[in-house]
Amino acid sequence: MILGRTLNRFGYEVCAASNGREALDMMGTHDLHPSVILVDWNMPEMNGLDFVRSIRANPKFSEIPLVMVTTETEIEQMDRALEAGANEYVMKPFTDEVIADKLRLLGVLQ
């Protein structure tokens, strides 16, 4: 919810899912093609890392900028997320400015 409000303030329309499987279903069922995806590592049913791998395996979604936003602070976890296909990594707690900086790095926020 916090991240959704932040993105709304930046002018994004937010579509939220409670887990990776639900997000994949929404993207397939509603033919969504978001300008950016922010995903938490720790989710039920399908965690963020598995979601990243699934998104990157689908040519339709493989180029969408993706940010892992998580409490996982170990360098090894960051490496795993980036190797799986995340473009950026944000550790909680974060500020709006940190999110804005990452989105600017990805070229999806002015």
N, C-alpha and C positions, 0 to 999 in steps of 0.2 A: 504494500500500500504506500509506504514512504517513497519507494522508488517510482511508483506510478505517479504520485503527486509531483515529484521532481520533474519527470518527463513531461507531464502536462504543462508545467510552468515554462518548459523549453519549447512548447508548441506542438508536442507530439500527441497523437491520438494513441491511447494505450489499450492494448488487448492483453489481458492477464490470464494465466493458467496456474493451477495449484501444483502441477508436477510436469515433468518432461513428456510423459505419455499424452497427457491432456493437450499440451502445447502442440505436439506433432499431429494429433487428431484435428485440432482446430485449424492448423495450417493446411492440412490436406482437405478437410471437409469444406472449409469456407474459402478455400483458394487464397489464403493470405500470403502476401509477399511483403513482409515488414522491411522498413528501411534500416532497422537495427534490431538486434535481439539482445536482451540482458537476461542472464540466467543465473540462478543460485545453484551452487554445487549440491547442497543438502536439501533434497526434496524426496517425498515418498514416491513409491512405485517406479519411477525412473529418475535417477539423480542427474544433476547438471552435466557431469562428465559424459554419461551415456547419451544424453540429449545432444551435446555438441558433436559427438561421434556420428549420431544418426543424421543430424542436419548436414554435416560435411559429406556424408556418403550419398546424399541425394543431390544430383546435379541441379535440380530446380532451385535449391536453397543454399548451395555450397558457397556462394559468393557473398551472402548477406553478412555484413559486419556483426560480430558477436563478442559480447563482453561477459566474462564470468565475474559475478559479484558474490563474494563469499566470506565466511569466517575462516576459511582454510588459509593459514598464513605461512605454512612451510614452503620453502623454495621448491621442494620436490613436487608439491601439489600444483604450484604455479606452472612448473615445467610440464606436468602431465596435461593440464588444461590447454596450454599453448600448443603442445604437440598434437593434441586431439583436434585442434582447429580454432580455439578461441583466439580472437585478434588482440584482446586486451584483458587485463585482470585487475579487479578492484577488491581490496580487502575491507571488510566491515570493521569498525564503523567508517562511514564515508561522509563527505559533505557534498552539497550540490555542485560545488566548484570542481571537485574531483571527478564527478560524473561528467560535467561539462567539458573538462579537459580531455577526458578519454574520448568523448563523442567528437570533439574537434580533431583529435589525432586520427580518428577514423574517417574524417571528412563528412560527417553527417550532421554537424552543428556548426553554424557560423560563429 
